[in-house]
Amino acid sequence: EAVTRVGVPAVVTRATAFLVDFLPIIRRTLTRTGFVIDHIHYYADTLKPWIARRDRWPAFLIRRDPRDISRIWVLEPEGQHYLEIPYRTLSHPAVTLWEQRQALTKLRQQGREQVDESALFRMIGQMREIVTTAQKATRKARRDADRRQHLKASVPPDKPTPPETDVADPQADNLPPAKPFDQIEEW
């Protein structure tokens, strides 16, 4: 309807806000340490005024990009705009939601009932190390296989057998010396 009136669709002026509007929604209450989502703590100083009055606020609307869960976007209580909130521990690497869930599954398989944030990120680091090692091993194995394939493709030459000459042959000494080539083609 708006397109027919104006003729041109609206131009996105704030790309980040546009992206955030399409991210999945999570609702969480604010704690003294910020927000906790899937065993990961998020905190920023901009939350301090709300933390002081956290009992007054209902659950906040939070959006998180599954491709990078190192930050979340929290809709402020007035509902005007989103605030970007990073990990509480900024030294943690950016991870995907898939990596986080795989690490959590691995920890559960190891018998861990209670999962804390540091154990989760240690497991993610171990998983990344395994992947890196496997990639290097795979790359090396592929190169070695290519080298061996080259060896299999080439047929070993027959061993040349030297002509049978009798060392004591008197005619071998009577042969005229070899003539040099008359013409040599140069390239």
NORDA-V922429 format. One record per residue. N is the residue number from 0. RES is the residue in one letter. NEAR is the number of other ideal C-beta (glycine too) atoms within 10 Angstrom. Layout:
# NORDA-V922429
n:N res:RES near:NEAR
n:N res:RES near:NEAR
This chain:
# NORDA-V922429
n:0 res:E near:4
n:1 res:A near:9
n:2 res:V near:9
n:3 res:T near:6
n:4 res:R near:6
n:5 res:V near:8
n:6 res:G near:7
n:7 res:V near:7
n:8 res:P near:8
n:9 res:A near:8
n:10 res:V near:5
n:11 res:V near:10
n:12 res:T near:7
n:13 res:R near:10
n:14 res:A near:8
n:15 res:T near:11
n:16 res:A near:12
n:17 res:F near:10
n:18 res:L near:13
n:19 res:V near:18
n:20 res:D near:11
n:21 res:F near:8
n:22 res:L near:16
n:23 res:P near:10
n:24 res:I near:9
n:25 res:I near:16
n:26 res:R near:9
n:27 res:R near:16
n:28 res:T near:12
n:29 res:L near:20
n:30 res:T near:13
n:31 res:R near:8
n:32 res:T near:12
n:33 res:G near:22
n:34 res:F near:22
n:35 res:V near:16
n:36 res:I near:15
n:37 res:D near:14
n:38 res:H near:16
n:39 res:I near:20
n:40 res:H near:16
n:41 res:Y near:24
n:42 res:Y near:20
n:43 res:A near:17
n:44 res:D near:7
n:45 res:T near:12
n:46 res:L near:21
n:47 res:K near:10
n:48 res:P near:9
n:49 res:W near:17
n:50 res:I near:14
n:51 res:A near:10
n:52 res:R near:10
n:53 res:R near:13
n:54 res:D near:7
n:55 res:R near:8
n:56 res:W near:12
n:57 res:P near:9
n:58 res:A near:10
n:59 res:F near:21
n:60 res:L near:16
n:61 res:I near:20
n:62 res:R near:17
n:63 res:R near:24
n:64 res:D near:17
n:65 res:P near:12
n:66 res:R near:11
n:67 res:D near:11
n:68 res:I near:20
n:69 res:S near:16
n:70 res:R near:14
n:71 res:I near:26
n:72 res:W near:20
n:73 res:V near:24
n:74 res:L near:16
n:75 res:E near:14
n:76 res:P near:15
n:77 res:E near:6
n:78 res:G near:8
n:79 res:Q near:7
n:80 res:H near:11
n:81 res:Y near:19
n:82 res:L near:14
n:83 res:E near:13
n:84 res:I near:21
n:85 res:P near:15
n:86 res:Y near:22
n:87 res:R near:16
n:88 res:T near:13
n:89 res:L near:8
n:90 res:S near:6
n:91 res:H near:18
n:92 res:P near:11
n:93 res:A near:12
n:94 res:V near:22
n:95 res:T near:15
n:96 res:L near:15
n:97 res:W near:11
n:98 res:E near:18
n:99 res:Q near:20
n:100 res:R near:12
n:101 res:Q near:15
n:102 res:A near:23
n:103 res:L near:18
n:104 res:T near:11
n:105 res:K near:15
n:106 res:L near:19
n:107 res:R near:11
n:108 res:Q near:8
n:109 res:Q near:9
n:110 res:G near:6
n:111 res:R near:14
n:112 res:E near:6
n:113 res:Q near:7
n:114 res:V near:15
n:115 res:D near:12
n:116 res:E near:16
n:117 res:S near:10
n:118 res:A near:16
n:119 res:L near:22
n:120 res:F near:20
n:121 res:R near:13
n:122 res:M near:21
n:123 res:I near:20
n:124 res:G near:14
n:125 res:Q near:12
n:126 res:M near:15
n:127 res:R near:14
n:128 res:E near:10
n:129 res:I near:10
n:130 res:V near:11
n:131 res:T near:10
n:132 res:T near:10
n:133 res:A near:10
n:134 res:Q near:10
n:135 res:K near:10
n:136 res:A near:10
n:137 res:T near:10
n:138 res:R near:10
n:139 res:K near:10
n:140 res:A near:10
n:141 res:R near:10
n:142 res:R near:10
n:143 res:D near:10
n:144 res:A near:10
n:145 res:D near:9
n:146 res:R near:9
n:147 res:R near:10
n:148 res:Q near:9
n:149 res:H near:9
n:150 res:L near:8
n:151 res:K near:7
n:152 res:A near:7
n:153 res:S near:7
n:154 res:V near:6
n:155 res:P near:6
n:156 res:P near:6
n:157 res:D near:6
n:158 res:K near:5
n:159 res:P near:6
n:160 res:T near:6
n:161 res:P near:5
n:162 res:P near:5
n:163 res:E near:5
n:164 res:T near:8
n:165 res:D near:8
n:166 res:V near:5
n:167 res:A near:6
n:168 res:D near:9
n:169 res:P near:7
n:170 res:Q near:7
n:171 res:A near:10
n:172 res:D near:6
n:173 res:N near:7
n:174 res:L near:7
n:175 res:P near:5
n:176 res:P near:5
n:177 res:A near:6
n:178 res:K near:6
n:179 res:P near:6
n:180 res:F near:7
n:181 res:D near:5
n:182 res:Q near:5
n:183 res:I near:6
n:184 res:E near:5
n:185 res:E near:4
n:186 res:W near:2
